[in-house]
Each structure stands twice: as structure tokens, then as C-alpha cells.
Amino acid sequence: MVHFFVTDVIGHLSLDNVDKLTKCYQTMDHKIGTMTRRIEDSVILIVSDHGMQNGLHTRKGFYSINKPLYLHSPKITDFYEIIRQILFHKGAFSESGEADRRLKVLQHLKELGYF
């Protein structure tokens, strides 16, 4: 899991600077592309915490994932269960004593405010 805060900061500070916003998103697109080429057979989920309109937060966010989820207008909180299912049911961890590690990952995400 990686948290890129720069897009949020640039979005707020450079609201009227389309060139700066475009450059920021192109840079992030390149970085994410590099990451996805280096890790195989992984779930790549990109989620925004909010949308923007006229400099204000909106409830409309964005998500992109490399596996089909068939979601219609999900809320950011809907991804908790999706991530939990991936960690517990998709073989992300072996069954030999890894339950504690899974719980620690989920607890850490919760402490960071993701859930």
C-alpha cells in the first residue's frame, strides 16, 4: 500500500493551474505504471478520498483497479470490505500463522484513518 498525498496538495494549491495539475497527474501515472510493471499478480487499487469542484471537496471520488469489481458509485468506505476479502480470501497470506499479520495490516490501515 502506498499513499500519494502530492496529488491532493497540488490539487488544492494549483486549482487554477491546469498545466501544473496535468504535470502532477502525468508524473503519478508514470510512477504507478512503473510500480505495476514491477509487481506481478497483485491487486492495484487507486482511490481518491474526494472529488473537487470550484475549489471545494465533493462526494464524488475516483477509483481504478486492475481487477473487475462491478461496482456502481461505491463509497470510499466500501473498499474496506474489498481489501479485507483480498487479504483473507484471495491467498494474499498463507494459512500458517499469518492471521496475526493480516490483522496487524488491517489495524494499521484503520489507525491511519483508511477505515
SVG drawing of the C-alpha trace seen along z (x, -y; Angstrom):
<svg xmlns="http://www.w3.org/2000/svg" viewBox="-24 -30 34 53">
<polyline fill="none" stroke="black" stroke-width="0.4" points="0.0,0.0 1.2,-3.4 -0.3,-6.8 0.5,-9.6 -0.5,-12.8 1.1,-15.1 -2.0,-15.0 -4.2,-16.3 -1.8,-19.1 -1.2,-20.1 -4.9,-20.0 -5.7,-22.4 -2.7,-24.7 -2.9,-24.8 -6.6,-24.7 -6.4,-27.3 -3.1,-26.0 -4.2,-23.3 -0.6,-22.8 0.7,-22.1 -2.2,-19.7 -1.7,-17.9 2.0,-17.5 1.3,-16.2 -1.1,-13.6 1.2,-12.6 4.0,-12.1 1.8,-10.0 0.6,-8.0 4.2,-7.2 5.1,-6.2 2.1,-3.9 2.9,-2.4 6.4,-1.7 5.1,0.0 2.6,2.1 5.3,3.4 7.5,4.4 4.9,6.3 3.1,9.2 -0.2,10.9 -1.1,8.1 -4.3,6.1 -3.7,2.4 -6.4,0.2 -6.3,-3.5 -8.8,-5.5 -9.3,-9.2 -10.6,-10.5 -12.8,-13.1 -13.5,-15.0 -13.1,-18.7 -15.4,-21.3 -14.8,-25.0 -12.1,-24.5 -14.4,-22.6 -14.5,-19.0 -17.3,-16.9 -18.6,-13.5 -17.7,-12.2 -14.3,-10.5 -12.5,-8.2 -11.3,-4.6 -9.4,-2.5 -8.5,1.2 -6.8,3.8 -9.4,6.5 -13.2,6.2 -15.3,5.2 -18.5,4.4 -19.3,1.5 -21.7,-1.2 -21.0,-4.5 -19.1,-3.0 -18.3,-5.0 -14.7,-5.1 -15.8,-3.0 -16.9,-0.2 -13.2,0.6 -12.6,1.8 -14.5,5.0 -12.9,5.4 -9.4,5.1 -10.3,7.4 -11.6,10.0 -8.5,9.7 -6.2,10.2 -8.2,13.0 -9.7,14.9 -7.5,14.4 -4.4,16.1 -2.5,12.9 -1.3,14.7 -0.6,18.3 -2.7,20.1 0.4,20.9 0.3,18.3 -0.4,15.4 -3.7,14.4 -1.9,12.1 -0.1,10.4 -3.4,9.8 -5.0,8.3 -2.0,6.1 -2.2,4.8 -5.9,4.1 -5.3,2.4 -2.6,0.3 -4.8,-0.9 -7.5,-1.7 -5.1,-3.7 -4.0,-5.7 -7.6,-6.6 -8.4,-4.5 -11.3,-2.7"/>
</svg>
